[in-house]
Amino acid sequence: MYRALSVSTGNFIKLALILMGILLIQSNLYAQNYEKLTQLKGHKAAIYFSSGAAAKAERMGKQIDRVMAFYARHLQFTPSVTLLLLSPGDWSTYTNFPFYGMPHYTSSKTLIIAAEDNEHWRSMVPALDKIPEDKAGLFKATYTDKKVMMTMEAFFDLLAIHELGHAYTNQGGLVMQRRWMGELFPNILLHTYIAENEPALLPALTVFPKVVVATTDRSALKYTTLEELENNYKEIGPKYPQNYGWYQCRWHIAAGKIYDVSKIQGLKRLWGTLKTQREILSDTALAELLKAKADNSIADVMLNWDKRE
């Protein structure tokens, strides 16, 4: 058993908030007033960005275009999304979220993303001397930028696609059945797109979650089962952020395994299953439905969750 990551409780609070894709912060103060920002036209999403963020806005805009085009072909659905790419100076003007760098929605269609690397992302870098040498080396190789600095920007930029996944499920009318499915599905959507279209980004997407899971002492967590998550969901994030981060990283890993087995067809079958099954099912019935209509690998997430990674 590897030792837990040497990351402070405060940092895990930030991690938990970053990964909680269902988090919605309602704020009528900022609706539809983007006069301080520049609009980037010609993309599928409505994109506005802060001064100095034009290059990143264009890069992310093109990537979101590719994501939406890919899933328009496979899911026959495209959500409506407004993306605000904000500098630290503009952050408080358009959101009341307390930490700069946290991807989140201010409405069901308005997604806030940080325009630049920041202290909150950098604080997610684990103490490399506290984790196994092979994992430390892989982590460093994956998350070192051109300035030879450790940064988590590559991972957190990809979470924009995870957040986009919530727009698909919320606007697409899916019944998610379980809270864990509400997070697993956007991760499957994220991993599937990257694996199919931008596989060079797979290390940036997968190394961080694997290091977190491999180096977390599971016996030190208060909650570990999916049933415990369902029953205690509202308190796990704020009270046990490290615990919630562990769940989220396991869902990232599960999404990769599901893709490896079922490819794009698994996601398409899951989409159709959750769209047509309107009644909330028991655990047994849900597992049977997932095996019959989606893929065994998806049912295995709930059936084999308690097996140690």
N, C-alpha and C positions, 0 to 999 in steps of 0.2 A: 504493500500500500504506500503510495507516494504521499508526502506531506502536503498539506493544503497550501495554496498560493499565499505568499506573503503580501497580501493587499489589505489595506485598512478597511474597517467597517464603512467609513465614509465613502471610500471608492466603490465598494460593492453597492452602496445605495445608488450611486450614479449609474453603475452598470445595470442594476435592476431597472431603473427608470428608462435607460436607453433601450433595453430589450423589450420593455412592456409595450408592444405594438398596439394594444387595445386602449392605451391611455389617451383620453381626449380631454383637452383643456378648453372649455368654452369661454370665449371672450368677445363680446359684441363690440368692444372698443376698437378692435382692429379690422373689422370686416370691410373688405372691398376698398380700403383706402391705402393705396400703395404709392403715394405721390413721392416718397423719398427714394423709391426704388426704380430701376430701369427694367422695362419689359423686354424679354427675349422672345421675339416672334418667330413663327414658322415651325413650332413644335406641337406635338399632340397634347401635352399638358400646358396649362397657362403658367409661364415661368417669369418670376420677377427676382432681380438680384441686386445686392448692395454694390456700391462703388468698389472697384478693384476685383470683383468676383466674376467678370465676364467670361474668362477662360474656363473656370470651373463650371459655371452655369451652362456654357455651350457643351462641355463634355458630358455633364449629367443629363442635359436635355436630350442629347443624341442617344445616350444610353436608355433613357426612359422611352424615347421613341421606339427603339429596337425592342424593348420589353413589351410595349403595348402592341406593336406590330406582330410580334411572335405569338402573343396570347390572343390577339384578335383572330389569328388563323386557327388556333387550337381550341379556344374556349368560345369563340364567336361573341365576345363581350369586351367592351372597353370602358373603364370607369372614367368619371370626370374628376380631375385633380388640378389644383393650383399649387405650385411649388414656389415657396419663398426661400431663397438662398441668402442668408443674412450674415452680415459682419457683426462683431461684438457690439459696435456702436448702434446698430439698428435693431438688435435683438429685442430690447425692452419696448421698442416702439410697436412691434407687431406681435409680441407674445408676452404673457406674464409667467412663462416657465422660468423657474429660478436659476437654472444652470445653463450657461452657454454651451452648445454642442449637443444637446439632446434632441434627436429627431422626434417629432410629435405632431399631432393634429391640433389645430385650434378650432376646427369645425370638421364635419364629416368629410369635407373635400379639400381642406387647406392644410398642406403639409409643410412644416418648418424644418429646414436643414441648415446646419452651420456652414458658412462659406469658407472657413479656414481651420487649419489645425489649431488645437487649443489645449489648455492645461488639463481639462477634464478627460480628453482622449489620451493625452500623454500619461495621466495618472493611472490608466488601466494597464500600463506595461508592468508585468510582474517582476519581482525581484529575481533576476535570472540565476543568482547564486543559490537560490533556495529550491530550485527545481532540477530534475535530472539533466545531466549534461547534454544528452541527445536532443531533448525537447527544448532546452535553452538555445542550442545552436540553431535548430529549425526556426524557433520563434524569432531570433535575431536576424536570420537570413531573410525571413518573410517580411518583417516589419521595420527594416532599416531603410530610410529614405535616401535621396541623392546627396543630401548633406551629411550622410553618415550619422543620422540621429534616429533613435527609436521612436516610432510614432504608430498609433493605431488608426490613422486616418484611412488607410486602405480598407480596413474592416468596416469602419463606421460609415464610409461612403456607400458601401454595398447595402447597408441597412435601409437606405432609401427605397430599395426594391422590396425589402421585407415590408416596410410601411405601405408601399403601393399595394402589396398583397392584401392588406386589410381593406383597402378601397375596393378591391375585387370582391371580397367576401361580403362586405357590408352593402355595397351597391348592387351586387349580383343576386342578392336575395337568398343566399345559402343559409341553411340552419346548421350551425356548427356542432350541435349535439353536446360538446364538452368544452370547457375553458381551454384545456390543453390542445384540443383540435383547433381552436381559434388562433393559437400561436404556431402550431405545427404546420398548418396549411400555408401561411405566408412564407415559412422557411422552405417548404417544398417548392413553392413557386419561385423563390429566390434561387435555390440551388439548381433547380431544373433549367432555368434560364441561363445561369452562368455556365453550367456544364455543357449545354447545347450550343451556346453562342460565344462565350468568352472564357474558355477553359483555362486560359493563362491566369485568370483571377481566382481559380479554385484554392490555391494556398492561402491567399489573403482572407478568403471566406472560412476556411476550415481549420486552420492551425490554432487560432485563438480558442475556439470552443473545445477542441480536443485537449489542449493544455489545461484549461480550467477543469474539465472533468477528470483528467488523469491525475491531477495534483490536488484535488479536493478530497479531504478525509470524509467519506460518506457517513461514518459513524458520528461525526460531529454535527451533522445536520439535524434539525428538529423534525423536518418533514422530508420524506423521500418517495412516497407512493403517489400515484395519480389520484386516488381517492382522497388522500389527505390534501392534495392541492385543490380539488374541487370544494372540499368542505371548509378550507381555511384560506381561500384565494385572496380575500380582501386584506388579510393581515400579513401574509407572507412577504409581499413586496416591501411595505414600510417597516415591518418589525424584524424581518429576517431576510435582508437583501441578498446576502451571500447565498442563502438557500434558494431564493428565486433565480439568481443568476445561474446556479447549477442546473435548475430545471430548464432554463432557456438554452443553455449550451447543449444539454442533452437533446433538446428538440432540433437544434441545428445538426447535430451528429445523426440523429434519426432521419432527418430529411435527406442527407447524403446517402444513407443506406437504402432508403426507399427509391431514390432515383437510380442508384446502381442496379437495382433489381427490376424496376418497372418502367424506367425511362419516362418519356413524356406521356405515354399511355396511362401510367398509373395516376398522374395528376389529372388527366382528363376524366378518367373514370371516377376519381374522388370528387371532382367538381360536379359531375352529373349526379352522383349519389347524394351529396349534401344538398343539392338543389331540389331534388325530387322527394327526399325523405323529410316530410314536414313534422311528423310526430317524434317527440323525444323518446329514445329507446333505452331499455335497460342495458347494463354493461354486456350481458350475454348476447342480447339481440343486436347490439351495435357491433360487437366483434364479428358476429356471423354475417351481418350486412356488409361490413368492410371486406371480409374474405370473399364473399360471393360477388359483390358488385364493384369493388375497387381493386385491392391487391392484398395478398397475405402479408406483405411487408408492412403495410399500414396497420392491419389488425395486430401485428406482432408488437407494435409500439405499446399497446395497452395490455396485451397478453403476456409479454415478456419484460415489462418495464422494470420489475423488481430484480431481475438478474443483474449482477454487477457488470459494469463495463470492463 
